[in-house]
Amino acid sequence: MLADGIHALVYPLLPVIAAELGLNYAQAGLVRAVFNTAGAAFQVPAGVAAEKLGEYLLISGGNAFLSAGLVAMSMVAAFSPFLLVTFFAGLGGNAQHPVGTGLISRVYEGRGRGQAVGTLNFSGDIGKLIAPLAAGLIASRWGWRWSLATMGIAGLGLALALWLMGRQIVAPVSAEVSSVRNSGEGSGPAGAGKTEPGASGEAVSTAGREGWGISRPWAFGALVLIGVLDSSVRGATLTLLPFLLDSRGFEIRVVSLILAVVFAGGAAGKFACGWIGDRWGTLAVIWLTEIATSVTAVAFLVTPFWAMLPLAVLFGFALNGTSSVLYAAVAGFVGPERRARAYGLYYTAAISASALSPVLYGWFGDRVGLVPAYAAGALATLLVLPLSAAVRRDLIV
């Protein structure tokens, strides 16, 4: 909730930040790009460090750094130093995704993993629902600087509480693996002799894998590419949508409300799609959500005000629902003892795409106009369909 909420609260503030600092679409996209790039830079090292230091140290420390960065962002008056501070703030976001998802995936093995990972993502989207709405309300009364500062201070308190309450709950994966191996057990969450389903569903041992421990590298690479496409569309549409709504005459409070509803729909999508994916299969969920994302994103161009909130729910559900089944599918390619670093690799690619796409589509928007650039991002999600169909036999959650 904390990490995802902090990353999401910047979206509704972008138009007012851009207005005060005199930014164009590309520069506004660069703010998001720098924030997300910093959050992608050390995903793999964070995953590796978690194997030795423990997940809670990485998660709570990263969230504290991220929250402190918001306070620093609120104090900067010029664009260039604002970008620099934004980069350092984003560095704290490296731990949450690979470390948190790796932890949950090793605690929940087997058929229920998709629903467990979906529940984790659902909690993140609760943060995305609360934080942008709160940030928008504070900004509408006291300005965006007070909004960032207030949310950052609250985040520091929550990060401290997380560390105090959770540091003894789960042992580091290295200690768990060592304990299992010393006792000679071959089962359990980190057992050396654990088996996993192969491409056709047969059991494949994970014992003896070295390095990254990734089975079926070509299919894993395709899964990463699917995540890249999905994340790039999400980054582009969420960055340009506030400007689109602003161009249609909506005030910042209304824009914040619509985005909060988008994230609420996203929370429902992440929770429900993890459950649906366990029952219908990964490919079916990918196709359903990607087609719905494209249709609902384009609909924002013409939908009247009275239908905007229902549309926002559907858009958020589809936009974020895909990620739950993709995250769960990653665990099917690697054993528990190497899972955090594999998630780090996946998130590095996905978050980097989410970081670069606002700049690309912002640059495109400065040249051809806001509406064509937004529509291009909305339609780009359909590229996922043929790629996912090509590796459908490997997409086993």
N, C-alpha and C positions, 0 to 999 in steps of 0.2 A: 504493500500500500504506500509506504513512504517513498521508495525509490521511483516507482512508476508515477506517483502523484507529482513529485517534483519535476520530472521530465515533461509531464503533460501540462503543467500550469503555465509554461512559457507560451503555448500556442495562442490562447486568447489575448495575451498581452502584446503579441508581435505588432499589431497595427498601431497601438499607442506608443510603443517603443520606437517603431519606425518613424512615426510622425515627429516625435521629439528629437530624434537623432538625425532626421533627414535621409532616411534610407529608401532605396528602391526595392523592387521585388527580389532581385538577385541578392542584395545585401541582407535583406530580411531572411531570405533562405540560408544565407551564409551563417547567420546567428544559430539557426537550428543545426546546420551542418557541423559547425565547430563544436557545439554541445554534444551532438551524437558521435562525432568522430572521436572526441576525447573519451566518450563512454565505450568506444569499441577498441581503443588502442591497446589495452592491457587485459582483454578478456581471457586470453589463453594463459598468461602468467598468473592471473587471479585464480583460474581453475587449478593450476599446478600448485600454487601456494596453499590453496585450501586443503590439499591432500596431506600437508604437513602441519599447518597451523590451526586448522579447524575452520568450519564454515562460519560460525557466529562471529569470530574475530574479524573476518573479511567483510561480512555483511554489515555489521554494526559500524565498523570503522569507515567503510566506504560511504554509508549513508550519512555519517557525521561530516565527512569531507564534502559531500555533495551539498548538504544543507548549509555549511559554512560558506560555500561558494555562492549560494543565492544571496547571502548577506553582503558579500563582497561585490556582486553584480549590481546591487542597489545603490552602491556608492560611486560608481563610475559615470563620468559625464560625457565622454567622447567615444566615437565608434571603435577606433582601433584598440584602445585599452579595454573597452567593453568586451571585444572579441577575445582578448587575451585572458581576462578574468573568467569569461564563459568557458574557455577551454579547460582551465584548471578546475572549475566547478564540475565540469563533466567527467573528469577523471575518477571521481568517486563512484560513478555509475558502473564501473567495470565489474564489480564483485557480484551484484545482485543476481543477474541472469544466469551465468554459468554455474555459480556456486549454489544458488538457491534451487535451480532446476536439477542440478546434479544430486543434491542432497535428497530431494523428494523422489527422484527416479530410483535411487538405491534403497530408499525406505520402502517404496511401493514397487515391487517386482510383479511381473505377470500381467494378466488381463486388465486389472484395475489401474494400471499406470497412466493410461490416457486420461481417466477421470481425475486422478490425483494431480497430475500436472495441470489439467484444466482448472482445478480448484485453486491451485497456486496462482495461475494467471488471472483467475477471477478476482482474487483478493487484490492483485495489482491494479486491476481496472476499477475496483472500488476507490482506490487512491486517485485514479484518473478522473473519477466522477467528482470526488469531493474537492480536490485541490484546484482545478481550473475554476470551478464555481466560486470557491472562497477567494481565489486570487482576483477574479473579475469583480466581485463585490467590493473587495478592499480597494482595488484600483479605481473603481467608479467614484469612490468617495474621497480617497486620500492620494491616489496616483499609483503608478506602477512601481515606483521605487519602494514605497512603504509596503506594497503588496509582496514584493520579493523578500524584503527584510523580515516581515512578519512570518511568512511561510518558512524562511530559513531558520529563524529562531525556534519555531515550533518543531521543525525537523531535527534540530540538534537535541532537543529534549526527548523526542521519540527514539532517536538513535541510542542515547544513553540508556533509556528504559529497556530497549531491546537487548543491549549488552548485559545489563544487570539481571534480566529475567531469563535469558536464553542461553547463556554461555555454558551451562552444565547439561543441556538437554541431549545433545547428540555428539558422540565422540568423533574426532577426525577420522577420515576414511582410512588413513594409513594405520592407525591403531586398530581399527576394526578388522582390516585385512590381516594384519599381523596376528591378532588374537585368533582368528579363524584358522589361519595356517598352522599356528603353533599347536592348536588343539586337534589338528588333523581332519577337520570337518571340510566337507566338499559342498555344503549347501549353505543357505543363509544369504544375507544381503551382499556379502562380499566374498563368498566362497570361491576358492581358486579353481574348483572343478565345476563351476556353474555352467549350465548349458543355456543356449538361446535359440530361438527359431531362425532358421536360415531363410533363403529367398523363397523356397517352396514350402516352408513350414516345418522342415525337419529340424531335429535338435543338433546344434553345432556347439562344440565345446569352446569356451573362451580361455581355457587354460593354455599357457605357453605363449600367448600373444605378447609381443614386446613393443616398446615405443608407444605409438598412439593406440594400438590394439583395434584398429578399425577394420571390420570385415566388409567385403564387397565395396571397395573404394570407389568404383565408378558410380554405383548407385548412390553412395553417400554424397559424392560430388554433385550428382543431379539434385539430391535433396537440398543441399546447400544452395544451389542455383535457384531452386524453387523459393527458398526462403529469401534470397536476395531480391527476386522479382516481387514477391509479396510485400517485403519491407519497403522497397523503393516506392511502390504505389501508395503505401500507407503514409510514408513521409511526405510525399509530394502533395497528396490530397489534403492531409491535415494541415499542412503549412499554407496552402493556397485557399482553403475553404474559408478561414476568417476574413481574408481579403475579398473573396467573392461575396460573402454575406455583408461585409462593410460597403461594398459597391452597390448593393441592393438597398442600402439605407438603414440597416439594423444597427442599433446602439451596442456599445461594448457589453452591457449587461445582458442583452438578448443573445449576442454572439457567444458569450460565456455560457449561457443557459443551453443553447443548442449544442455546443461542444460537450458540455457536461452530460447531456442526454446521449450524444454519440458515444461517449465513454461508458455510460451506463449500459447502452446496448452492446458495447464491446465486452463489458464484464459478463453479461448474460451469454453472449456468443462464445466466449472462452470457456465458461463453465459448461454450457450445453453441448458444445461441439466436441469437447473431450469425452463426454458421456456418449454422444452419438457416434463418434469415431470408434469407440470400443465395440459398438454393435453393428454399425453399417460398413465400417472400413474407412481407411484414410482417404482413398481416392474419391469416394462418393462425397465426403465432406469438402475436400478441396474444390471439386467441380461446383458443388452447390454454392459455396461461399464466394468463390471468385466471380462467378457469373452474377450473383446478387450484388457484390461490391461494385462491379462495373455499372450495372443498371441503376442502382440507387445513387451512386456518385453523380452520374449524369443528370439525374432527376433534380438535384439541387439547383440546376440552372433555370428551371421553369416552374418549380413547385411554389404555390402560393403560401402565404404566411401561416394560414390556419392548418395546413398539412405538414408544416416543417418539422414539428416535434415527432410525429409518428415516423416520418421519413428518416429522421436522425437515429431513431431506435433501430430501424431495419439496416441502415447503413453501418452503424457501429457493430451490430451483431455479425454482419457478413465480413466487415473489414478486419475485425480482430479474431473472429472464430477460427479462421484457417490456422492461426499460429499454434493453437493448442495441440492439434493433431500433428503438426510438423515437429514441435518440440518433443512430443512423446515418441515420434518415429525415430529421432536421433538415437535414443537409448537402445533401439534394436540393432544398431550397428557396432556396439562397443560394450565391453564388460563393465561392471560397477566400479572397478578400481581405476579405470581410465576415463570415466564418464564426464567428470567435471571439465577436464581439458578438451574433450571432444565437444562438449557444449560451448566451451570458450571459443573453439574454432568456428562453430556454427554461428554463434552470436557475433563474432568479429565480422564475418562476412555480411550478416543480415543488418547489423546496426550501421556498418559502414555504408551499405546501400541506402539505408534510411537517412544517413547523414548527407550523402552526396546528392540524392535526388532532389531535395528542395533547391539546391543551388542550380542544378541543371534545368529544372522546370521554372525556377524563378528567372534565370537568364532567358529561357525560351519565352516566358511571359512578357519580359521587357521588350522583346522584339516583335512578337506576333499578337500580344494582348493576353489579358488574364484568362478570358474564357477559353480560347483555343488551348492554352497551356494546361489549364485544369482538365479539360476534356481529354487531352492526350494522356495525362496521368491516369484518368479514370479508366480509359480503354486499354492501357498497357497491361492491366491485370490479367487479361484474357490470354496472354502469352504463356501463363502457367499451365493452361489446359493440355496442350500437346506434350509438354515436357513431363508432366506428371503421368500422363497415359503411357509414356515410353518406359517408365520404371515402376509401373503399377504392381508388379509381382514382388518388388523389394520393399514396398511401403507397408511394412508390418509393424504395428504398434506393439 
